[in-house]
């Protein structure tokens, strides 16, 4: 059941962002968010922060993309480069079409089924499918931004700015609902979402002097991709998976972390008395049907493929990780957890998306330069 909702969130909290409010209004596509309440599980109250269903693009990347595009407009950067596993690609394509921005977007082959054909067919974007792992695609992107003298979007500053708005949203929600949350649970890839949220809590405390409640953080990683669990030296409760193990959720793909990300996550866990856990495939798959049923029962869209499998599992991993932590006794009776539902709401794209370009990693810079030429610099 929905218990709290806002739309136009980026515009509502524009004063908290280092951006021109007029450009945020110009970029905005009614970025929304809401909280739904689930039935108690073993005497644990669970709410879900739904960051996907109410956004125009059907993706949790809307807040971030609105800010990133506004910053591009401010800097008069009409053409940008980006890389994505699907959600950012769809959001950026939609916002580019809305504002007149142009973008060349790189993605791995596994993300092809996530791209919305209607967005790819506009004159605002060129998609380049790069047959390489995520780390190599990031390297290609960095090389091309320097060689072509074009910016990449979103920036790290955009990540921090957009994600900290979650703290203001939940502060206002907590005031209206008269509640607080003991746990903040999210599936993590790079971790920018929770890092931004906790930075937002610090900002509120510094700016207002409020006694801000800091919920314990629980990060959830899938069995095949556990870089934070490994880097933080945490016990994930299982043997390490084979190097060739396939992830259940391709968007939770980041296997290599920067020293800065590890440091910030370590500090976050220490500050909140939190942790990051790996959820074994067998346990996740056992909990998945229950997670889907709970979300759908509360009115959260969970997109399924024709075979009945979830189209994206990132948001489901947050709730399954919460349910697992309840079963394991980490989250205790009488506590309240907030599970963050990120990817998984956008419906399956109609039709078949075909990349404008396909490239091996070694030939990608030349092909990206040709894609840029098509859009014009």
Secondary structure, 3 states (H helix, E strand, C coil): CEEEEECCHHHHCHHHCCCCHHHHHHHCCCCCEEEEECCCECCEEEEEEECCCCCCCCCCCHHHHHHHHHHHHHCCCCEEEEEECCHHHHHHHHHHHHHCCEEEEEECHHHHHHCCHHHHCCCCEEEEEEECCHHHHHHHHHHHHHHHCCCECCCHHHHHHHHHHHHHHHHHHHHHHCCCCCEEEEECCCCHHHHHHHHHHHHHHHHHCCCCCCCEEEEEEECCCCHHHHHCCCCCCCCCCCCCCCCCCCCCCCCCCCHHHHHHHHHHHHHHCCEEEEECHHHHHHHHHHHHHHHHHCCCCCCECCCCCECCCHHHHHHHHHHHHHHHCCCCCCCEEEEEECCCCCCCCCCCCCCCEEEEHHHHHHHHHHHHHHHCC
